[in-house]
Amino acid sequence: MKIIIPKKRLEMAVKNICRVINKKNALPILDDILCMADEPKKRLTLTGSDGEVWLHYYIDLDECECSGAFCVSADLMKKALAELKDQPLTIDVDMTLEKLELKHQTGTTQLPLLDHNEYPTPTWHNDVTTEWTLEASMLSRVMKRSVSFVADDELRPIMCGVFFEQTKEALNIVASEGHMLIRNAEQVDNPTGSFIMPKKVAKLLPKTLTGSDDIKVEFGERLASFEQGPVSLVFRIIEGTYPKYMKVIPENPPHHLTADRQQMLAAMRNVANFTVEASRLVKMAIGSDQTMTLYAEDWDISAAANDRIAIEYPEAHPMNIGVKADNVIKLLAMVPEINVDIHFTDPSRALTITPVDTIYEGEELTMLIMPMMLND
């Protein structure tokens, strides 16, 4: 088998595929990239996997003599391409001798091969699949937001992923680690359905599906795929039923205030430096005088701090609410809008943070945080 391919095109695909391959694999074959050459289409398909996620790259070839498949070490291929200048590369494959020769303008690199028949590939069986079309920029933005909210809890695998649920009203993309929750509601018209995406895939998506074209989504009972142009990401869905997240989000809480996001973020960062390290507790004193004062105290070193910001608070009902500083900072830092609304009921119930005027058309963002018990 002989193929000719531009070095830059091959190197880009290999680098991206290495993102999905684990450093240590139970199966040695998963250290490799599966390469499949199609002579009639003059196309090379590269696949990398960890046994649960498969990343496919489809590359157009300058020349292709004979179809076939082989496996080559991802690490060795990456090293072989690293120091070469951009140029056409000739790849000669001899499966009888189980070797690959990578020929460039000034020399040759020889790499060992493994039998491609040992490489595990996803099987869709006869699953009834659902198809969606999603906007690339929206999906990338939501994944970057959601991934930091996903739990790392082996006892609750359901929470270790991002939940996609298309209802008649909107596409809800939800993630929660127990104390915080983020829900992106997007006005997308697709068939109803739902699945849970593993955290690893949520991290990979913005890095691999980087084009501006719409993304084709297909999912069944066991597998899902996201495809855009020459890239396809296939993965096993997390099995189980996601919690009823809408029951966690307070419905019509009686109190709400509006705050400047940057002012509140700066004040929270300021007092957070003087919290007890174990709890990171900050008291939000919501006053009737249209101000919010943040208090923090570290009893171990006899240090304390407070910071006050102006708010719009029509109810003017004084209330003290305890929050974890890191959680509030995380929520406020991830949205670009100027002002945020904070809705709450009492110091013992969840409060929600939402942008006042979203800058993204058709998006409704809700962020939830559980309060902490105050000592006073």
N, C-alpha and C positions, 0 to 999 in steps of 0.2 A: 504494500500500500504506500502511495506517495501523495503528499498534499503540499501545496504552497500557500502560505498565509502571511499577512503582514505582522511583524513582531508586535507593534503597538496594540493591534486588535486582540491578539492572543494573550498578551500580558495583562491587559485590562480585565479580560474574562477570568484568567487564572487568579488574579488578586482578589476579585470579588468572590469567586467560588471558595477561596480559602477562608472566608469569613464564616462559612457554615460548617467547616470541618473542625472537629474537636482535636485538641492537642493529644489526647489519649483516647484510643478507641478500643472497644472490646473485640471488634473484628478488624484485623490488619488491612483488609481491602478498603476500609473506610478512610484510610490514610491517603488513598489514591483518588484521582479524577478519572471518571469514566468518559472516554472519548469515542464518539460514533460518527464515522464519515459516511456521507451520502453522496455517491458519485453523480447520479442524475440531477440532484438539486445543487450540487457543488456547495455543500453545507457541512459544517462540523458542529456536533452537539457536545458540549462539555457539561458534565454533571458532578456535583459534589454533594455529600450527604453526611449526616451524623446518625443515620438510621431512623430518624423521626422527621427530618426536614430534608428536602431535595431542592437544590438550586440548579436550574438548567440555563445555559447560555447557547444561543444559536448563532454561529459565525459563518458568514459567507467566505468562501475560499477563492483564491485566484485560480488554482488548479486542483483537480482531484482525480487521481487514478485508482479506481477500485474502491468499492464500499467495504466497510469493516468496522470492528470495534476492538478497543484495547483499554487497559487501565495503566496509568502511570502515576508515580508518586507526586502529590501536589507540592510538597516541599522542594523536591529536586527540580521539578519543572519551574517553579518560581525562582529558584537560584540560577537555573540555566538561562533565564530570560533577563535577569536583573541588570547585568552589565552590558548588554548588547545595545547597539544603536538601532534606531528604527530602520528596518530593512525587510525585504521579503525573506521568509525562512522556509526551508525545505525540510519536511519531516518524512523520513523513510521508516516504515514499520515492518519488521520481520517477526511474525508471530511464531514461526518455527524456532528461531533462535531466542525468542522472547526479549527482543531489544528494540529500542527506538534510537534513531540517529537524527539529531537536530543540526542541520547544516546552515551555517551563516557565511558571510563574505570572507571571514578570515579563519574559519576553523569548523570543528564538529564537536558536538557533545553527545555522548552515548548514555542512555538511561535504560534501566531494566523495566520489564513489563510484567503484569499479572493478568490472569485469565479473567476476561470481562464477565464470564458467566457466573462468577462468584459474587458479583456486585449486587447488593439488594436494591430493588426498584419498587416503587409504590404500585399497588394493585387496586384499581377502583372497583373491581368486581362488577356487580350489576346495580350499583347504587343509583337511586333516582336523584339526580343532581339539580340544584337550583343555580341559576345564572344571574349575576348582578353586573352593573357597570358603575364604576366609581371614578370620581375626578381625582387625578393624581395628586394635585397640590393639597386638596382637602385631606386625603388619606395620610399623606406624609405629615401634615401639621398635627392631625389627631393622634397619630402613633407616637410622635415625639412627646406630646403631652401625656398620653395615657400610660406609657411604659413604666414611668417612675412610680405609678400608683399600684402596680401589680404586686401581689404578695409573693413572698418566698417561703412557703409553708408546705412541707412535704405531707403534713397531716390533712391539709385542705387543698388538694390539687386543683379543684374547681376555681379557686381564687388566684391561681398562678397563671392567669391568662387574661386576655382582653376579650370581652363579650360583645359580639355583633348581633343586633336584633333589628330586623326590618319589620316595622309594623305598618299599618295602613296610613298612619300619620307621619312617620319619620323613621330614619335609620338611627338607632341609638347605639353608641359605642361607649362601653362602660368598663371601668377598671376600679378596683378597690383593694386596699390592704387591711381593711378592718376598721381603722380609725379615720380614714379619709376615703372619699369616693369622688370620681369625676365622671360626668355624663355629658357626652357630646351628642346633641340631637341635630341631625342634618336633614334638610328637606330634599330627600332623594326618592325617586319613584322606581322601585324595584319590587319583584315578587317577595311576599313575606317569607321569613325564615330566620334561623339563628344558628350560631356556632361559637365556640370558644377558641381563640387563637393563642398558642403558647407565647410566653414572654420573649423567647429567643426570636421568633418570627417577627414580633412587633418591633424588635430592635433592628432586624435585618431589612425590613421593608423600605424605610426611608433611604437606606444606603444602596439598595440594589435596584429599586424601581424609581429611577431618577428622571425619566423623561417627562414630557408634558402631555403625552397621549393618555387617553382614558385607560383605566385598568379593568380588565375582564376578570371577574371573580366567579369561581365555580366551586360548589361544595355539596357533599353528600353526607352520609352518616359517619364516615370514618376519616375522609380526606377533604382537603380544600386546596385550591390553587389560585394564585394571583399572577396574572400574565400581562405583560406590557412589552410590545415590540419583540426584541430578541431575548427577553428574559422571562423565565417562568419559575415561580416559587411554589412548591408543593409541600404540604405538611399534614401530619396527623392531628386531627381535632382533639382537644381535651374532652374526654367523655364525661357526661353527667349533666345535671340541671343547675344552671346558674341561679343564685338567690334572687328573690323578688326585690330588685333594687328600687323600684318605684315606691315600695312600702317604707323604705328607709328614708327617702327624701321627704321632709315635712311638707304637708299640703296646706297652703294658706296660713303660714305662721302669722301671729297677730302683730309682731313688731318688725320694723325694718329701718335701716339707716343707709345713707349714702356717704361714701368717703372717697377722698382722692387716693388712688391706689399707690402712687409713688410716695406720698407723704406717710401713709400708713405703713408701707413697706420699710421706709427709712426709720420710722419710729420703732417698729418692731425689731429691726436689726440692731438698733441702738441699745434697747433695754435687754435684748436677748443675751448680750455679753455678761449680764449680771444675774443670770438665773442659776438655780441649782442644776448642776450638770446632769444629774440622774433624771430629773423630771422636765427641765426646760420650761417650767410653768411661768406664764405671764398672766396677770389680771387685767382684763379690759374693763375699765370703769366707764360705762356709758352714762353720761350725765344729762340732766334736763336743760343744761345751759348750751346745748349744741356743740359739746366737745366730747372727745373720748380720750381718757388718760390711760396709758399703759404703765403698769407697775411690775417690777421684778426685784427679787431679793435673794441673795445667796447668803444664808445664815452661817455657812461654814467659814466664810472669810469676812463677815460683817460688811458686805457691800450691797448697795441697792441703787436703783435707777428708776426714773419715771420720765415719760415724754407725752406731750399732749398735742392732739391735732383737732382741727375743726371738722365737724360733720353736719349733715342735714338729717335731723331726727324729728319728724313731725309729731310722733307720739309723746316725746319728751318724758318717757317713763324711765327713771334711773334703774340701772341694773349692772351687776358685776358678773362677768363670765370669765372662767379660767380656760386658757387655751395653751397648747404646746407651741412655743415660738417657732420651732423649725417647720411645723406643719403649715402655719399661717404664712410664713415667709415663702415656702415652696409654692403655695397656691397663688399668692399675689405676684410672684416673680414670673410665672409662666404665661400671664395674659398681657397683651400690649395696650389694652384699653385704658383711658384716663381715669375714669371713675368706676367704682364697684358698689353694688348693692349688697348689704348683709341682712339676711332674714333670720329671725330667731324667735323662740317662744319663751324659754326660761333658761336659767343657768345649767339645767340638767339634761337638756335636749339638744339634738344636733342643730347646728346653724349652717346656712348655705351662703356661698359667695357667688355672685353672678355679675358679669360686665353690664354696665348700664346701657351702652350702645355698642353692640358688636360691630367690628370692622369687616367681618366676613359674612357675606350675604347668605341667608338661609341657614345660619347656625344659631343654635341655642346651647349655651354652655352653663352647666351647673356643677359647682364644686361644693362638696359637703365635708364638714369637719366635726368630730365629736369633741365636746367640751371636757375639761378636767375639773376635779373637785378643788375648790378653794379652801384654804385653812381658816379664813376668817368668816 
